[in-house]
Amino acid sequence: MELWTEYEGRTIDGAFPLTKLIRPEGRSAFFSTSNGVGGPTVIRLIESHFDDEEILGRWRGIQALNHPNLVKLIQFGRVTLDETSLVYAVMEPVDANMGEIVSERRMTVQETKQVATSLASALDALHTNGFVHEHIEPANVLAVGESIKLRSDCIRETPEGREGSELKRKDAHDFAVVLLQALTQKKTLEEAKRELPPDPPLDPIIRKGISGEWGIPEMVAALRPDTEIRVEARPVAVSQPRAEKVVETPPVELPTYPTNRVRVAEEKTGGIEGRRLLIGGGAMVLLLLIALFLHGRWSKSAGAVQANAVVPAVGTEANDAAPVPALEAPAAVSAPAPAAAAPEASVPAPAAGGTGQWRVVAFTYNREAQAQQKVESLRVVHPDLRPEVFTPSGRAPYLVVVGGTMSKDEAFAFVRKGRAEGLPHDSYAQNYRR
């Protein structure tokens, strides 16, 4: 939806007025509102594409974690405005974001250590409890009173296997880049080589985090006061490398947090546990079908009596559902950048690399004319993306998709291509096979 301004002046759940549109982005938008007791804060609205339970499930996970360094969600739920189904989340008020600070000045070592300990604790809790963040940047590091908190409305479940491991490494890399920006206002080690202080524990966290050598567990361990930090030998001028003396720094107290995996109460049709049970049941039925099929062929070739069996189809939801792409940070102080949606829960996804009706969604509109207008403008600037209007239901919402239909792997690759060419960061891949 592009005309989010039409919702200004409306009230969500009778308690949260949409005072002013702060920032729209794809199918998501942020409005200024009150926190229910008169204080100003931000509310996020997301158009529901049959994935509202997925989104609400993640927010229930944040609520259950109740981590001191994750922005609290005051209230969230479903709402319908002008026949459009939406989910919403009201966030606790924040005072500033780190993006504003580093655009004006470098942060001190002590300030950066506070950011490091707060974010490391939050990310460790997320990773331990089955979530990844994917949106770690200065604009999403927020000040709430005396606390440093990480934006929390954009997390998602960690995919299984290699994809999940890579996303955790990306979180660690982005965390290290945030610390580098705090100290130097630069995004790469090459740019900051003369400005980065060789001061444990920040120096090894930044260097090894960016290189991929360290993940979040190693960074957490390095920030604990009883951890010995070894500084690698570095060359001085043209002489032989020599070992630098370890600089003792005052202990930095890292907030402790329980690492037991949070069990979030889910509705019968949603949640990680429900999906695993459904996948297990689907696998058992699939094995039974194969056995019956082979048995039937064997019996036929041997002249045995054939019997017709009717087995109900079992739909499963893949654990490696389409990821939530990273999004641009909002311009307003307290408005975090929107995150895109997970794929449609009721549509079974094909195996990786297989064929399917996967599409890449870049924009969403409630009016077909607006969607067609966006397609025409994209064709002028990005004809190679092959934009078109698509609606899975024959009515609103009207989706602006790019690249046509493709396999799952092709769709995810096209998402990356589209972002590189300037499409919104919340573009996402989804399977629309019927």
Secondary structure, DSSP 8 states (H G I E B T S, - for coil): ---GGGGTT-EETTTEE--EEEEEETTEEEEEEE-SSS-EEEEEEEE-SS-HHHHHHHHHHHHHH--TTB--EEEEEEEEETTEEEEEEEE----EEHHHHHHH----HHHHHHHHHHHHHHHHHHHHTTEE----SGGGEEEETTEEEE--TT-EE--SHHHHHHHHHHHHHHHHHHHHHHHHS-SSTTTTTTTS---TTHHHHHHHHHHTS--HHHHHHHHSTT-------B--TTS--B-----------------S-------TT-SHHHHHHHHHHHHHHHHHHHHHHHHHHHHHHTT---------------TT----------SSTT----------TTS----TT----EEEEEEEESSHHHHHHHHHHHHHH-GGG--EEE-TTSSSSEEEEEEEEE-HHHHHHHHHHHHHTT--TT-EEEE---
